[in-house]
Amino acid sequence: MTGRAGDDLAHCSLRQLGWSAFFERQLSSAEAQSSVPARVVAVQRSGLTLVFEGGTVTLPLGGRWFQGATEDRPTIGDWVLLDSQRRSIRRLLARRSLLKRAAAGRSREVQLIAANIDTMFLVSSCNEDFNPARLERYLALALKAGVTPVVVLTKRDRVTDPDAYVAVVQALKADLPVVLVDARDPRSVDGIRAWCGEGETVALLGSSGVGKSTLVNTLSGAAVQLTRDVREDDSKGRHTTTHRSLHLLPDGGLVVDNPGMRELTLADAEEGVESLFEDIEVLAATCRFRDCRHHGEPGCAVQAAIAAGALDARRLDRYRKLQAPPDVQRR
């Protein structure tokens, strides 16, 4: 990213930064007079970069923020209240949405991805990196958080039948928006600009090398993120974005670019999984036994659908895996 984080946002009004009545209602009359609302636009080890109406500030995150749960700590996209001198963070405002995942390793910690996101662009490429099971994880993450998912398929110019990729994605969930793009072509990305209006915040998630940084640059009309070529031997990407950052788009929207994720393990995403696999949930409700595990019990409607060719057995396997605890998901 060129320049200091938040420099392109310093001139924005609160509304342009994503402020709404949802956040306004959380302020007491005294806070409305004595506090300064600010949004987190970058997170560093040393603290946070925040943007408020008329400027930016970088503040350390004091020890008190590390005494409680990870979810109680500010992350990118969050709104906080600063003191009138903009020297300290008074409190974190309640979120409209929170994207999080299980941290790597065997710990039960969670890692915060972004807060107060309106739309998630799930970016995948039309090559060997395309992975429906991985997309299902991202979809469950978005649905759990109450964020609108949009699948963006890049590198459509690299394959002879890009519509085949679209068909696979659309089979994952009914009415799921899917957009084919060449991330380098400004005209090609016009189809996703509808989600990037003034005050709207979108987050880009996907593996390394699928074109997220190129997409951010094309949407922004400037080189705000570094890009690198994908390895030709296996279509795997190199990490280019190394930290989460918030950018202003020409249409007035805000975009969070995230580092590529080698592993996405869901944390507390049962509702998202159930919504994504609604077809299996509907079938399960008609099984003879309420506690049917769909492993061959008599009267199992799910296994009957598989036998009839109405349900892919691999979809049931993925459903089970996403319902499992994080350590099982990683296997």
KOLMITI-330641 format. One record per residue (C-alpha): residue in one letter; x, y, z. Coordinates in steps of 0.5 Angstrom, whole numbers, padded with zeros to 4 digits, always signed. Layout:
BEGIN
AXYZ;...
REM end
This chain:
BEGIN
M+0000+0000+0000;T+0003+0007-0002;G+0003+0012+0004;R+0001+0011+0011;A-0005+0007+0013;G-0011+0011+0013;D-0009+0017+0009;D-0014+0016+0003;L-0019+0016+0008;A-0017+0022+0013;H-0022+0027+0009;C-0028+0022+0009;S-0034+0024+0013;L-0037+0019+0018;R-0042+0017+0014;Q-0037+0015+0008;L-0033+0011+0013;G-0039+0007+0015;W-0042+0010+0021;S-0049+0009+0021;A-0055+0009+0026;F-0053+0003+0029;F-0047+0006+0032;E-0050+0012+0033;R-0055+0009+0038;Q-0050+0006+0042;L-0047+0013+0045;S-0050+0016+0051;S-0051+0024+0051;A-0045+0025+0054;E-0041+0021+0050;A-0044+0024+0044;Q-0041+0031+0046;S-0034+0029+0049;S-0032+0023+0045;V-0029+0022+0038;P-0032+0016+0034;A-0026+0013+0030;R-0025+0007+0025;V-0020+0002+0025;V-0016+0002+0019;A-0010-0002+0020;V-0007-0007+0026;Q+0000-0007+0028;R+0004-0011+0033;S+0005-0004+0036;G-0002-0002+0036;L-0008+0001+0031;T-0008+0006+0026;L-0015+0009+0026;V-0019+0014+0022;F-0024+0020+0024;E-0027+0025+0021;G-0021+0030+0019;G-0015+0026+0021;T-0012+0019+0023;V-0008+0017+0029;T-0004+0011+0031;L-0005+0009+0038;P-0002+0003+0042;L-0006-0002+0045;G-0006-0002+0052;G-0005-0009+0056;R-0012-0008+0059;W-0014-0010+0052;F-0011-0017+0053;Q-0014-0019+0059;G-0020-0021+0056;A-0023-0025+0051;T-0020-0024+0044;E-0027-0022+0041;D-0027-0016+0046;R-0020-0013+0042;P-0021-0008+0037;T-0020-0011+0030;I-0020-0008+0023;G-0026-0005+0021;D-0028-0004+0028;W-0031+0003+0031;V-0028+0005+0037;L-0029+0012+0041;L-0023+0016+0043;D-0022+0021+0048;S-0023+0029+0046;Q-0016+0029+0045;R-0015+0023+0041;R-0010+0020+0045;S-0013+0014+0048;I-0019+0009+0046;R-0025+0009+0051;R-0029+0003+0049;L-0030-0001+0043;L-0037-0001+0040;A-0042-0007+0039;R-0041-0010+0032;R-0046-0011+0026;S-0042-0017+0024;L-0035-0020+0026;L-0031-0025+0021;K-0027-0030+0025;R-0023-0037+0025;A-0020-0042+0029;A-0013-0040+0030;A-0007-0045+0027;G-0005-0050+0032;R-0008-0054+0037;S-0010-0048+0042;R-0018-0046+0042;E-0016-0039+0041;V-0020-0035+0035;Q-0017-0030+0030;L-0021-0024+0028;I-0021-0023+0021;A-0025-0016+0020;A-0031-0013+0023;N-0037-0009+0021;I-0037-0012+0014;D-0043-0012+0009;T-0040-0016+0004;M-0035-0021+0003;F-0032-0023-0004;L-0030-0030-0004;V-0024-0030-0009;S-0022-0036-0013;S-0019-0037-0019;C-0021-0041-0025;N-0015-0046-0025;E-0012-0052-0021;D-0013-0047-0015;F-0020-0048-0015;N-0023-0052-0009;P-0031-0052-0008;A-0029-0055-0001;R-0025-0049+0001;L-0031-0044-0002;E-0036-0048+0003;R-0032-0046+0009;Y-0031-0039+0007;L-0039-0039+0005;A-0040-0042+0012;L-0036-0036+0015;A-0040-0031+0012;L-0047-0034+0013;K-0045-0034+0021;A-0043-0027+0021;G-0049-0025+0017;V-0045-0022+0012;T-0047-0022+0004;P-0043-0027+0000;V-0041-0026-0007;V-0036-0031-0010;V-0031-0027-0015;L-0028-0032-0020;T-0022-0029-0023;K-0017-0031-0029;R-0023-0033-0033;D-0019-0031-0039;R-0014-0037-0037;V-0019-0043-0039;T-0024-0045-0045;D-0030-0046-0041;P-0031-0041-0035;D-0038-0042-0034;A-0036-0049-0032;Y-0033-0046-0026;V-0039-0042-0025;A-0044-0048-0025;V-0040-0052-0020;V-0040-0045-0015;Q-0048-0044-0016;A-0049-0052-0014;L-0046-0050-0007;K-0052-0045-0005;A-0058-0043-0008;D-0058-0036-0011;L-0051-0035-0009;P-0048-0029-0013;V-0042-0031-0018;V-0038-0026-0022;L-0033-0028-0027;V-0028-0023-0028;D-0021-0021-0031;A-0018-0018-0025;R-0013-0013-0029;D-0019-0011-0033;P-0023-0005-0030;R-0029-0006-0035;S-0029-0013-0033;V-0030-0012-0025;D-0036-0007-0026;G-0040-0013-0024;I-0038-0013-0017;R-0038-0005-0016;A-0046-0005-0014;W-0043-0008-0007;C-0038-0002-0007;G-0043+0004-0006;E-0041+0010-0001;G-0041+0007+0006;E-0041+0000+0004;T-0035-0004+0007;V-0033-0011+0003;A-0028-0016+0005;L-0024-0020+0000;L-0022-0027+0002;G-0018-0033-0001;S-0012-0036-0002;S-0005-0033-0004;G-0005-0032-0012;V-0012-0032-0014;G-0012-0024-0015;K-0014-0021-0009;S-0009-0015-0009;T-0010-0014-0017;L-0017-0014-0016;V-0016-0009-0010;N-0012-0005-0015;T-0017-0005-0021;L-0023-0003-0016;S-0018+0003-0013;G-0016+0005-0020;A-0009+0005-0017;A-0003+0001-0014;V-0005+0000-0007;Q-0003-0007-0006;L+0003-0010-0009;T+0002-0016-0014;R+0006-0022-0016;D+0006-0027-0021;V+0003-0034-0019;R+0008-0040-0020;E+0007-0043-0027;D+0009-0051-0024;D+0003-0051-0020;S-0002-0045-0020;K+0000-0044-0013;G+0000-0036-0011;R+0006-0033-0007;H+0004-0028-0001;T+0003-0021-0003;T-0001-0018+0002;T+0002-0019+0009;H-0003-0015+0013;R-0010-0013+0013;S-0011-0006+0011;L-0017-0002+0009;H-0018+0002+0003;L-0023+0008+0000;L-0026+0006-0007;P-0027+0011-0012;D-0035+0009-0012;G-0034+0011-0004;G-0034+0004-0002;L-0029+0001+0003;V-0025-0005+0002;V-0021-0010+0007;D-0016-0014+0003;N-0013-0020+0007;P-0007-0024+0007;G-0008-0031+0003;M-0010-0036+0008;R-0007-0043+0007;E-0012-0046+0012;L-0019-0043+0014;T-0022-0047+0020;L-0028-0045+0023;A-0030-0043+0030;D-0037-0043+0032;A-0040-0043+0025;E-0046-0048+0026;E-0051-0043+0024;G-0047-0042+0018;V-0046-0049+0016;E-0053-0051+0017;S-0055-0045+0012;L-0050-0047+0007;F-0053-0054+0007;E-0060-0053+0008;D-0062-0058+0003;I-0059-0063+0008;E-0062-0060+0014;V-0069-0061+0010;L-0068-0068+0009;A-0065-0069+0016;A-0072-0067+0018;T-0075-0072+0015;C-0071-0078+0017;R-0075-0083+0022;F-0070-0082+0028;R-0069-0075+0030;D-0062-0077+0032;C-0061-0080+0026;R-0053-0079+0024;H-0054-0081+0017;H-0049-0087+0017;G-0054-0092+0015;E-0060-0092+0020;P-0067-0095+0018;G-0071-0089+0015;C-0065-0084+0013;A-0068-0079+0008;V-0061-0077+0007;Q-0058-0084+0005;A-0064-0085+0001;A-0063-0078-0003;I-0056-0081-0004;A-0058-0087-0007;A-0063-0084-0011;G-0058-0079-0014;A-0061-0073-0011;L-0055-0072-0007;D-0048-0072-0008;A-0045-0077-0002;R-0038-0072-0002;R-0043-0066+0000;L-0045-0070+0006;D-0038-0071+0008;R-0036-0064+0007;Y-0042-0062+0011;R-0040-0067+0017;K-0033-0064+0017;L-0035-0057+0018;Q-0039-0059+0023;A-0034-0062+0027;P-0029-0059+0032;P-0023-0055+0029;D-0018-0060+0031;V-0022-0065+0026;Q-0023-0060+0021;R-0016-0059+0020;R-0014-0067+0019;
REM end
